[in-house]
Amino acid sequence: MSGSYPKKIKELPLFDGRFDAYKLEAKGSDVLFASYPAGTRIPAHTHDTENHGVITKGELTLTMAGKTQTIGVGEWYHVPANVEHSAFFEVETDEIEFWFHEST
């Protein structure tokens, strides 16, 4: 897996999902340090977590609720739980994602 994360981050367990990421587990949430090669597309999907993310390198093209926006370095985005969305990474991109699980 590529990415410009520090060695300590790269020692975290790998995330088992649609993209490459290092996973830091925390009570009620997961923190992912994700890297996407240029041209990566994640098709429309939903999940039961409320997600917040910040781009640390590259950019994310996020489509949600019929609107497409580009999120660049240092910018945050939010995807509510159970809302369909898709992602495209035109250039090599790194981001930190916070996945908050719903309270039961």
HELIX and SHEET records of a PDB file:
HELIX    1   1 LYS A    7  LYS A   10  1                                   4    
SHEET    1   A 5 ASP A  20  ALA A  26  0                                        
SHEET    2   A 5 SER A  29  TYR A  36 -1                                        
SHEET    3   A 5 THR A  93  HIS A 101 -1                                        
SHEET    4   A 5 THR A  49  LYS A  57 -1                                        
SHEET    5   A 5 TRP A  76  VAL A  79 -1                                        
SHEET    1   B 4 THR A  40  HIS A  45  0                                        
SHEET    2   B 4 HIS A  85  PHE A  89 -1                                        
SHEET    3   B 4 GLU A  59  MET A  64 -1                                        
SHEET    4   B 4 LYS A  67  GLY A  72 -1                                        
END                                                                             
